[in-house]
Amino acid sequence: MADKTLHHKGYQGSIEVSVEDDCLHGRILFIEDLIIYEGETVADLKTNFAASVERYLDDCAACDKLPNRPYSGVFQLRVAPELHRCAVEAARREDVKLNDLVTKAIRRYVDQLGTLHVSHHNEVKVTLFNEDACEQGWTAGAAAPAKWASTSSTAN
């Protein structure tokens, strides 16, 4: 499968096609600043992408601003020692590395945002996660829930 991104000095750029405008365009990916480029051919697009990265780095240096760097996939995490121990034990039980366990947990959390979860054991509990990672929850007795009690401060 062909790579659909451009690469220059650690930056990646998208490759988009505009049939209406008969041109190629893209933007530098995985940074906060918006840097775009275009070209009529793939060669033009590659040249203009590299030039955009160079211009961005030069402009940042001229303004004494640190340029955004693409996410490396590496970050340091601090947790309570007890949680660290529990995570190591869980990883050992699952026969995976701690990094894989944490990656799976983050993926599960990110994927569940905006979804509705319903669980029940002698009571009904509904938990809603929205796009802002805010959790709202309500509970009711196992019988037909005529009255719901909020389990979170963000619930209405």
Number of C-alpha atoms within 10 A of each C-alpha: 3 4 7 11 16 18 16 14 8 9 19 20 25 18 20 15 14 9 8 6 8 10 15 19 22 20 21 23 19 15 15 11 13 10 16 16 22 21 18 13 13 14 10 14 23 21 14 18 29 19 14 20 22 14 13 17 16 14 14 14 12 9 9 9 11 10 15 14 13 14 11 8 5 6 6 4 5 7 8 7 9 9 11 13 12 11 16 18 13 15 17 13 9 11 11 12 13 17 12 12 18 14 12 12 12 12 11 11 12 13 10 16 16 15 11 13 12 12 11 12 8 10 14 17 20 18 18 18 18 14 11 8 13 14 17 18 21 18 19 18 16 12 9 9 12 7 10 14 13 16 15 13 10 10 14 8
